[in-house]
Amino acid sequence: MESIGWDTVDGCANFVLAHLPSGGPTAADVVASARASDVFVRDVGNMGQAFAGRAVRVAVKDADSQARVLDVLARGARTRAA
């Protein structure tokens, strides 16, 4: 996710928290784009005002699934940035 400009938070859970850059898609954009490809990520805006619609939670899965998730997220980030 860092390769597409998202800042990830170190953690030890089965998910990654990523902060989205201010010039890119919002969390709602990312969620909608991912869902269109049957990939589900969570907008964490309801977890606190500090996230301000600019953070998502992505589950860590098996290697093949994770590669697909990252591909979908990268395509969505490029599409929204264009």
Summary of the structure (lengths in Angstrom):
residues: 82
radius of gyration: 11.7
end to end distance: 17.9
largest distance: 33.7
contacts: 214
relative contact order: 0.24
helix: 46%
strand: 18%
